[in-house]
Amino acid sequence: MSETSHALNQEAGFTPASRAASGKPLVSDGMKNALESLGYSLAGLALLLAVWWVGGRMVEASDDLYAFADFAPAPTLERLSEMVRTGEAVQITIPSLIRVASGLFWAIAIGVPVGILVGAITGFRKLTNVPFQFLRMISPLSWMPIAVMAFATWEGAIVFLITVAAIWPVLFSTASGLRRIEPSWFKVARNLGARPWHLLFVIILPAISQDILSGIRLALGVAWIILVPAEYLGVTSGLGYAINDARDTLEYDRLAATVVIIGVIGFSLDSLLQLAIAKLSWLRSS
């Protein structure tokens, strides 16, 4: 009976639903992976909120910690909604973004050229290895007294601290990327009459662009961490100042909401850089 029905369906031009798409799956592997990744992300976020809620309940039930009950999700998210609605969230965020962008600009402007020199010139790499490694291991916040004395404004001091923190990932990632370039590329380019500027803009920078962006991504993470304590200096704006001010005024819901803003912005910036790195990848799927 089933064979007869199958034959009739074929003669009438009908095919079973499983073969309607010429054997192709209804959901592609790419979409399946994306949905799986989204599911894990939402589950992780739900877990984080659950831990936060449990912690808030424990704080609220404690006689010693009851004053910090506004750190719980409900008061925090309510205050966050108010800060977004009134524009306070944008107002405290813009100065911090400007400072981070300025610090990253100088870190890139200095780190990329020096990184190219370190990767290209063996003698320079050996000469600077110990000094650079030594300076890299010094906490950026240790430079705070020097920054305050060296710069006439608090803004300049904060940008300097961010630059000091961000320059090393950019520098070392650039140098590492340059050392992985196939030497035969330079030989072929020179045989074709390429000049140093051609080597830089046609071979070196395109080849190490992904490494530079990876270094910038690491530098952004470090700079974003340094930003908050750096803004404890004499400025009266920014995310770090908002946290310090909320602590002094005992507005713990506002403090927690500012922490959430810092996390959301930092995560968004990191995700954008991660997408840019993926776009510049030289690896192609078969």
ROMI-103658 format. One record per residue: z, x, y of N, C-alpha, C in turn; residue in one letter; residue number from 1. Coordinates in steps of 0.001 Angstrom, whole numbers, plus 500000, padded with zeros to 6 digits. Example, Ala and Ser with C-alpha at 12.3 -4.5 7.8 and 13.67 -1.06 7.14 Angstrom:
# ROMI-103658
> nzz|nxx|nyy|cazz|caxx|cayy|czz|cxx|cyy|residu|num
> 507800|513190|494310|507800|512300|495500|507800|513200|496700|A|1
> 507080|512850|497750|507140|513670|498940|507870|512900|500030|S|2
END
This chain:
# ROMI-103658
> nzz|nxx|nyy|cazz|caxx|cayy|czz|cxx|cyy|residu|num
> 500000|500837|498793|500000|500000|500000|500000|500865|501247|M|1
> 500810|501932|501233|500868|502797|502398|499578|503549|502584|S|2
> 498919|503964|501466|497639|504679|501589|496566|503758|502149|E|3
> 496591|502499|501733|495610|501540|502258|495803|501318|503741|T|4
> 497079|501188|504179|497371|500988|505606|496959|502202|506412|S|5
> 497173|503398|505852|496799|504614|506569|495295|504685|506751|H|6
> 494563|504315|505705|493106|504338|505795|492605|503330|506807|A|7
> 493190|502110|506803|492788|501093|507769|493063|501546|509195|L|8
> 494198|502187|509401|494530|502685|510739|493525|503713|511213|N|9
> 493102|504598|510307|492128|505622|510697|490784|505003|511023|Q|10
> 490378|503994|510218|489100|503345|510506|489149|502584|511826|E|11
> 490299|502003|512148|490421|501234|513388|490672|502103|514601|A|12
> 490856|503413|514389|491076|504319|515521|492515|504485|515904|G|13
> 493458|503993|515105|494883|504117|515400|495458|505290|514633|F|14
> 496424|505987|515233|497130|507085|514570|498618|506855|514699|T|15
> 499393|507343|513763|500850|507199|513871|501363|507861|515131|P|16
> 502538|507400|515601|503112|507931|516842|503384|509412|516748|A|17
> 503742|509905|515557|504043|511328|515413|502819|512187|515594|S|18
> 501628|511606|515438|500409|512393|515596|499667|512037|516870|R|19
> 500247|511184|517702|499570|510725|518909|499340|511847|519883|A|20
> 500145|512829|519834|500027|513946|520771|499376|515155|520124|A|21
> 498539|514904|519076|497807|515977|518393|498753|517031|517835|S|22
> 499869|516585|517303|500798|517516|516686|501724|518219|517653|G|23
> 501590|518010|518974|502450|518659|519957|503795|517951|520033|K|24
> 504891|518698|520195|506209|518068|520330|506307|517283|521623|P|25
> 507098|516216|521589|507260|515384|522773|507944|516141|523904|L|26
> 508830|517091|523570|509532|517901|524561|509182|519365|524334|V|27
> 508646|520031|525345|508258|521432|525210|509484|522315|525060|S|28
> 509245|523524|524564|510352|524465|524378|510988|524829|525714|D|29
> 510141|524974|526758|510680|525305|528073|511591|524223|528607|G|30
> 511151|522959|528464|511983|521852|528931|513245|521734|528100|M|31
> 513125|521987|526799|514297|521920|525931|515330|522967|526334|K|32
> 514852|524192|526620|515765|525254|527053|516407|524923|528393|N|33
> 515608|524334|529302|516148|523967|530615|517220|522893|530489|A|34
> 516964|521888|529640|517947|520829|529438|519211|521372|528776|L|35
> 519020|522296|527826|520181|522898|527171|521009|523704|528162|E|36
> 520317|524479|529021|521018|525265|530034|521757|524356|531012|S|37
> 521118|523257|531417|521752|522299|532322|522986|521681|531670|L|38
> 522867|521360|530387|524000|520776|529677|525192|521716|529629|G|39
> 524930|522988|529332|526012|523970|529301|526619|524155|530699|Y|40
> 525772|524150|531721|526273|524313|533090|527188|523156|533482|S|41
> 526750|521940|533174|527578|520775|533501|528873|520768|532695|L|42
> 528787|521196|531442|529995|521261|530626|530967|522310|531175|A|43
> 530433|523457|531599|531289|524487|532187|531939|524014|533478|G|44
> 531164|523295|534297|531718|522756|535545|532805|521725|535255|L|45
> 532563|520882|534248|533574|519891|533876|534844|520571|533377|A|46
> 534681|521656|532624|535849|522392|532142|536637|522988|533305|L|47
> 535906|523550|534278|536569|524121|535447|537346|523059|536213|L|48
> 536741|521893|536414|537430|520808|537116|538650|520329|536336|L|49
> 538532|520307|535004|539662|519875|534185|540832|520848|534311|A|50
> 540535|522147|534267|541584|523150|534418|542212|523050|535808|V|51
> 541368|522852|536812|541859|522692|538186|542780|521477|538300|W|52
> 542372|520359|537679|543164|519132|537744|544509|519320|537042|W|53
> 544494|519951|535877|545743|520199|535147|546660|521106|535959|V|54
> 546081|522157|536550|546882|523038|537386|547478|522306|538574|G|55
> 546695|521416|539190|547199|520639|540316|548347|519720|539914|G|56
> 548230|519109|538738|549304|518246|538255|550579|519042|537976|R|57
> 550414|520252|537442|551583|521087|537163|552274|521516|538464|M|58
> 551465|521857|539461|552035|522246|540753|552763|521062|541380|V|59
> 552157|519883|541308|552763|518694|541902|554073|518328|541218|E|60
> 554155|518585|539906|555370|518229|539161|556475|519262|539301|A|61
> 556151|520433|539846|557141|521494|539969|557960|521320|541261|S|62
> 559268|521451|541152|560118|521345|542337|559928|522527|543276|D|63
> 559580|523688|542729|559413|524887|543549|558041|524957|544217|D|64
> 557031|524337|543592|555657|524461|544083|555109|523165|544665|L|65
> 555949|522169|544834|555469|520862|545288|554765|520933|546637|Y|66
> 555171|521860|547490|554563|521966|548821|553090|522350|548750|A|67
> 552656|522895|547608|551266|523321|547464|550423|522292|546707|F|68
> 550887|521067|546661|550190|520034|545892|548801|519741|546434|A|69
> 548562|520047|547709|547242|519767|548292|546152|520677|547762|D|70
> 546523|521665|546940|545510|522486|546280|544797|521730|545163|F|71
> 545297|520565|544784|544716|519775|543701|543312|519290|544072|A|72
> 542506|518914|543073|541115|518526|543352|540969|517360|544331|P|73
> 541781|516302|544172|541600|515111|545016|541796|515404|546499|A|74
> 542909|516009|546928|543047|516318|548362|542000|517318|548849|P|75
> 541673|518287|547993|540693|519305|548395|539323|518696|548628|T|76
> 538860|517885|547688|537526|517300|547814|537471|516283|548950|L|77
> 538586|515593|549178|538633|514660|550309|538519|515412|551633|E|78
> 539237|516527|551752|539164|517325|552981|537800|517987|553110|R|79
> 537231|518412|552000|535895|519007|552027|534865|518012|552535|L|80
> 534959|516778|552066|534049|515732|552539|534182|515530|554043|S|81
> 535407|515550|554525|535637|515399|555960|535061|516580|556745|E|82
> 535221|517799|556218|534707|518989|556897|533187|518968|556959|M|83
> 532552|518488|555907|531089|518389|555903|530634|517311|556873|V|84
> 531328|516183|556881|530944|515052|557736|531088|515382|559216|R|85
> 532125|516110|559574|532366|516435|560982|531619|517688|561446|T|86
> 530995|518410|560525|530270|519627|560888|531133|520873|560911|G|87
> 532416|520734|560560|533298|521906|560555|532857|522932|559519|E|88
> 532353|522454|558375|531924|523375|557320|530799|524278|557817|A|89
> 529846|523700|558534|528742|524496|559072|529240|525434|560164|V|90
> 530147|524940|560974|530661|525718|562097|531373|526987|561626|Q|91
> 532137|526905|560541|532854|528089|560073|531988|528977|559187|I|92
> 530866|528430|558706|530027|529192|557782|529028|530091|558512|T|93
> 528422|529591|559586|527343|530325|560256|527778|531716|560708|I|94
> 528928|531906|561379|529310|533270|561773|529445|534225|560585|P|95
> 529966|533725|559472|530113|534572|558287|528753|534962|557718|S|96
> 527827|534012|557668|526488|534325|557162|525795|535358|558046|L|97
> 525982|535253|559354|525378|536227|560268|525951|537616|560020|I|98
> 527264|537705|559815|527888|539008|559563|527422|539607|558239|R|99
> 527349|538789|557214|526884|539284|555917|525424|539716|555998|V|100
> 524597|538926|556680|523183|539285|556823|523023|540591|557591|A|101
> 523825|540783|558632|523755|542030|559406|524182|543217|558555|S|102
> 525275|543060|557801|525728|544147|556944|524725|544484|555862|G|103
> 524126|543460|555247|523117|543702|554226|521869|544347|554814|L|104
> 521508|543954|556027|520345|544562|556681|520523|546077|556804|F|105
> 521682|546502|557298|521912|547938|557454|522055|548621|556101|W|106
> 522639|547943|555122|522748|548523|553792|521371|548752|553172|A|107
> 520455|547804|553384|519096|547954|552859|518326|549007|553651|I|108
> 518467|548965|554981|517736|549904|555834|518127|551348|555549|A|109
> 519370|551576|555172|519828|552933|554859|519712|553221|553360|I|110
> 520093|552261|552538|520170|552501|551104|518831|552701|550427|G|111
> 517809|551944|550827|516503|552072|550164|515857|553429|550443|V|112
> 515734|553884|551700|515140|555214|551928|515928|556346|551276|P|113
> 517258|556302|551388|518066|557354|550766|517945|557278|549251|V|114
> 517892|556082|548699|517716|555923|547261|516384|556481|546782|G|115
> 515340|556304|547574|514029|556875|547215|514101|558401|547211|I|116
> 514780|558967|548202|514937|560428|548235|515737|560917|547028|L|117
> 516799|560191|546679|517619|560591|545532|516818|560522|544238|V|118
> 515988|559504|544101|515201|559361|542882|514010|560284|542802|G|119
> 513490|560697|543960|512254|561478|543963|512491|562981|543993|A|120
> 513553|563437|544629|513784|564868|544827|514986|565290|543985|I|121
> 514731|566113|542989|515792|566523|542068|516900|567282|542792|T|122
> 516518|568207|543665|517515|568988|544384|518414|568128|545253|G|123
> 517816|567161|545925|518612|566250|546770|519545|565401|545922|F|124
> 519075|564978|544747|519918|564181|543865|521129|564985|543385|R|125
> 520902|566239|543013|522013|567076|542555|522978|567383|543701|K|126
> 522447|567570|544895|523287|567891|546046|524179|566729|546448|L|127
> 523655|565517|546376|524394|564344|546872|525145|563592|545789|T|128
> 524987|563971|544543|525608|563193|543459|527122|563097|543613|N|129
> 527798|564232|543741|529258|564219|543841|529731|563534|545125|V|130
> 529173|563870|546312|529626|563162|547522|529419|561647|547461|P|131
> 528253|561219|546970|527983|559778|546915|528909|559081|545923|F|132
> 529116|559682|544755|530005|559068|543779|531438|559008|544300|Q|133
> 531844|560049|545029|533191|560066|545613|533354|558958|546653|F|134
> 532382|558840|547547|532461|557816|548589|532360|556414|547998|L|135
> 531583|556268|546941|531422|554950|546321|532737|554418|545766|R|136
> 533608|555311|545327|534850|554885|544700|535963|554582|545709|M|137
> 535704|554789|546989|536693|554460|548012|536561|552978|548369|I|138
> 537676|552283|548368|537644|550866|548721|537095|550683|550133|S|139
> 536144|549776|550315|535594|549557|551668|536655|549180|552690|P|140
> 537690|548461|552251|538740|548055|553185|539573|549244|553653|L|141
> 539480|550379|552930|540202|551577|553376|539640|552109|554689|S|142
> 538400|551744|554990|537762|552191|556223|538133|551314|557418|W|143
> 538964|550299|557208|539267|549355|558290|539860|550026|559525|M|144
> 540859|550925|559411|541371|551566|560633|540314|552376|561374|P|145
> 539458|553063|560612|538395|553844|561250|537397|552925|561929|I|146
> 537079|551802|561282|536127|550854|561868|536661|550288|563173|A|147
> 537961|549975|563209|538556|549421|564421|538502|550428|565562|V|148
> 538719|551708|565255|538680|552740|566291|537257|553085|566719|M|149
> 536312|553014|565771|534955|553486|566047|534107|552456|566788|A|150
> 534421|551168|566647|533578|550134|567229|534335|549399|568333|F|151
> 533586|549064|569368|534205|548428|570537|534537|546962|570299|A|152
> 533870|546331|569325|534094|544912|569067|534510|544707|567619|T|153
> 535190|543580|567377|535568|543239|566013|534334|542935|565169|W|154
> 533316|542360|565780|532088|542054|565040|531479|543325|564465|E|155
> 531402|544366|565299|530847|545631|564824|531660|546216|563688|G|156
> 532988|546108|563771|533850|546640|562714|533631|545894|561400|A|157
> 533490|544580|561463|533284|543791|560245|531935|544113|559621|I|158
> 530886|544197|560430|529561|544539|559908|529581|545923|559273|V|159
> 530307|546859|559881|530418|548209|559306|531071|548150|557929|F|160
> 532159|547395|557785|532842|547291|556498|531936|546675|555432|L|161
> 531176|545664|555816|530251|545044|554864|529152|546026|554473|I|162
> 528657|546795|555444|527629|547791|555155|528137|548848|554196|T|163
> 529337|549360|554450|529936|550372|553575|530091|549841|552155|V|164
> 530429|548570|552018|530602|547983|550693|529272|547740|549986|A|165
> 528234|547395|550739|526975|546951|550142|525960|548062|549927|A|166
> 526138|549203|550561|525085|550216|550535|524926|550864|549163|I|167
> 526029|551013|548418|525954|551773|547173|525166|551073|546081|W|168
> 525326|549780|545836|524463|549141|544829|522984|549238|545167|P|169
> 522641|549105|546460|521238|549205|546865|520715|550619|546635|V|170
> 521487|551601|547045|521065|553007|546938|520860|553408|545481|L|171
> 521838|553148|544639|521749|553606|543254|520729|552810|542451|F|172
> 520565|551532|542725|519535|550751|542034|518141|551231|542409|S|173
> 517948|551559|543687|516655|552088|544135|516350|553410|543456|T|174
> 517318|554316|543438|517110|555626|542806|516838|555475|541320|A|175
> 517571|554608|540648|517365|554410|539220|515980|553832|538928|S|176
> 515532|552888|539739|514203|552316|539540|513102|553333|539741|G|177
> 513247|554197|540730|512221|555200|540995|512116|556204|539854|L|178
> 513230|556566|539266|513211|557547|538178|512572|556987|536911|R|179
> 512453|555663|536802|511819|555065|535621|510313|554881|535777|R|180
> 509759|555195|536937|508315|555051|537129|507582|556085|536278|I|181
> 506516|555677|535647|505721|556575|534815|505101|557676|535681|E|182
> 505388|558950|535398|504846|560047|536233|503322|560080|536297|P|183
> 502660|559592|535238|501193|559631|535245|500608|558765|536346|S|184
> 501346|557764|536816|500838|556939|537915|500605|557785|539160|W|185
> 501541|558677|539439|501405|559530|540615|500248|560509|540451|F|186
> 500048|561027|539242|498950|561962|539006|497606|561281|539221|K|187
> 497485|560068|538690|496224|559332|538865|495992|559026|540343|V|188
> 497049|558609|541052|496908|558280|542469|496509|559513|543282|A|189
> 497093|560657|542995|496744|561879|543730|495319|562297|543432|R|190
> 494898|562147|542183|493518|562489|541837|492516|561591|542561|N|191
> 492962|560397|542894|492099|559466|543634|492214|559642|545136|L|192
> 492971|560649|545553|493062|560955|546977|494149|560215|547722|G|193
> 495134|559685|547002|496210|558944|547670|497087|559892|548467|A|194
> 497480|559441|549636|498392|560202|550486|499821|559716|550273|R|195
> 500815|560434|550824|502210|560014|550600|502492|558565|550975|P|196
> 501897|558093|552094|502136|556700|552481|501527|555740|551465|W|197
> 500380|556124|550882|499781|555285|549843|500687|555239|548617|H|198
> 501226|556388|548232|502130|556421|547085|503345|555527|547319|L|199
> 503852|555539|548561|505050|554765|548868|504781|553269|548811|L|200
> 503706|552818|549476|503488|551384|549622|502664|550769|548490|F|201
> 501896|551575|547758|501047|551033|546698|501679|551203|545321|V|202
> 502467|552253|545129|503049|552523|543810|504558|552345|543823|I|203
> 505259|553085|544695|506714|553153|544612|507367|551802|544916|I|204
> 507104|551257|546104|507790|550024|546488|507470|548835|545576|L|205
> 506181|548617|545195|505941|547524|544238|506621|547751|542889|P|206
> 506677|549014|542446|507254|549289|541134|508763|549113|541113|A|207
> 509422|549395|542218|510890|549332|542242|511401|548094|542970|I|208
> 510518|547179|543330|510945|545999|544084|511985|545189|543323|S|209
> 511809|545075|542012|512783|544323|541226|514122|545053|541189|Q|210
> 514082|546373|541110|515329|547141|541123|516033|547008|542480|D|211
> 515255|547023|543551|515855|546866|544878|516522|545511|545002|I|212
> 515844|544465|544541|516433|543126|544614|517674|543008|543728|L|213
> 517656|543682|542577|518848|543676|541726|520011|544351|542447|S|214
> 519718|545455|543142|520751|546113|543927|521251|545243|545069|G|215
> 520329|544526|545722|520724|543629|546810|521592|542500|546267|I|216
> 521266|542020|545078|522090|540965|544480|523507|541456|544223|R|217
> 523636|542657|543669|524966|543225|543462|525670|543462|544802|L|218
> 524898|543939|545780|525478|544204|547100|525960|542917|547752|A|219
> 525221|541838|547569|525641|540553|548136|526976|540110|547560|L|220
> 527147|540280|546239|528416|539910|545625|529586|540696|546195|G|221
> 529380|542007|546372|530439|542845|546935|530701|542461|548390|V|222
> 529628|542280|549165|529777|541937|550583|530474|540599|550762|A|223
> 530166|539639|549904|530769|538310|550009|532266|538367|549718|W|224
> 532664|539304|548839|534084|539470|548547|534801|540164|549708|I|225
> 534154|541171|550280|534758|541926|551375|534849|541088|552651|I|226
> 533962|540107|552792|533868|539345|554036|535191|538696|554428|L|227
> 535839|538017|553486|537042|537237|553821|538171|538124|554349|V|228
> 538578|539189|553643|539630|540037|554228|539187|540748|555497|P|229
> 537891|541061|555615|537405|541705|556841|537535|540769|558036|A|230
> 537369|539466|557800|537477|538494|558895|538929|538171|559238|E|231
> 539866|538800|558548|541260|538691|558972|541525|539518|560224|Y|232
> 540540|540323|560617|540674|541102|561849|540658|540156|563057|L|233
> 540401|540669|564228|540626|539926|565453|539647|538824|565769|G|234
> 538731|538453|564851|537765|537403|565156|538429|536030|565080|V|235
> 537824|535081|565733|538341|533706|565739|537314|532735|565185|T|236
> 536505|533209|564258|535498|532356|563633|535209|532908|562244|S|237
> 534566|532085|561433|534180|532535|560102|535063|531964|559009|G|238
> 534637|532161|557778|535340|531623|556620|536692|532298|556413|L|239
> 536735|533621|556587|538002|534328|556438|539019|533888|557465|G|240
> 538575|533724|558702|539482|533236|559749|539965|531826|559423|Y|241
> 539075|530979|558905|539463|529603|558572|540538|529591|557486|A|242
> 540419|530471|556492|541438|530544|555443|542769|531009|556026|I|243
> 542718|532031|556844|543945|532555|557448|544602|531512|558351|N|244
> 543777|530797|559107|544316|529776|560004|544920|528613|559222|D|245
> 544252|528198|558136|544783|527104|557314|546097|527506|556650|A|246
> 546211|528759|556276|547477|529229|555696|548603|529189|556727|R|247
> 548293|529628|557933|549332|529661|558975|549783|528258|559385|D|248
> 548854|527301|559334|549186|525920|559728|549597|525047|558538|T|249
> 549685|525669|557342|550110|524984|556122|549177|523845|555723|L|250
> 547902|523936|556109|546897|522948|555700|546248|523430|554404|E|251
> 546953|523207|553299|546489|523772|552040|545249|523068|551501|Y|252
> 545066|521806|551844|543830|521132|551433|542628|521739|552153|D|253
> 542793|522064|553427|541715|522724|554174|541461|524129|553638|R|254
> 542517|524827|553266|542362|526166|552700|541570|526102|551397|L|255
> 541950|525180|550513|541249|525056|549237|539806|524612|549444|A|256
> 539572|523719|550406|538209|523273|550688|537355|524429|551191|A|257
> 537936|525320|551990|537197|526492|552470|536860|527432|551315|T|258
> 537784|527559|550367|537513|528369|549178|536330|527795|548396|V|259
> 536285|526475|548279|535163|525823|547589|533852|526101|548330|V|260
> 533873|526036|549652|532669|526329|550443|532200|527756|550194|I|261
> 533140|528696|550173|532786|530092|549908|532122|530225|548542|I|262
> 532684|529568|547541|532113|529643|546202|530727|529027|546123|G|263
> 530544|527884|546746|529244|527204|546692|528166|528041|547385|V|264
> 528467|528562|548557|527476|529360|549289|527165|530650|548542|I|265
> 528200|531332|548059|527977|532561|547317|527153|532331|546068|G|266
> 527459|531273|545330|526689|530952|544123|525238|530620|544461|F|267
> 525021|529894|545551|523657|529523|545951|522842|530751|546335|S|268
> 523431|531653|547113|522721|532868|547512|522398|533732|546306|L|269
> 523344|533859|545387|523101|534648|544179|521992|534031|543334|D|270
> 521957|532705|543235|520912|532037|542455|519537|532248|543077|S|271
> 519458|532226|544410|518171|532468|545076|517667|533879|544792|L|272
> 518555|534862|544853|518150|536232|544543|517758|536375|543079|L|273
> 518444|535669|542211|518097|535725|540788|516697|535155|540549|Q|274
> 516354|534087|541251|514998|533527|541148|513961|534500|541677|L|275
> 514276|535171|542803|513348|536154|543361|513132|537315|542400|A|276
> 514184|537759|541738|514057|538845|540765|513168|538406|539603|I|277
> 513350|537176|539143|512526|536672|538040|511061|536574|538446|A|278
> 510794|536198|539692|509409|536098|540163|508733|537467|540221|K|279
> 509514|538507|540504|508954|539843|540618|508933|540601|539291|L|280
> 509379|539955|538210|509435|540644|536930|508039|541029|536476|S|281
> 507917|542260|536008|506629|542719|535475|506442|542313|534024|W|282
> 507472|541780|533405|507368|541370|532013|506738|539986|531952|L|283
> 505796|539836|531101|505107|538562|530953|505241|538101|529510|R|284
> 505508|536818|529326|505632|536291|527975|504262|536230|527333|S|285
> 504241|536484|526049|502961|536500|525325|502485|535073|525064|S|286
END
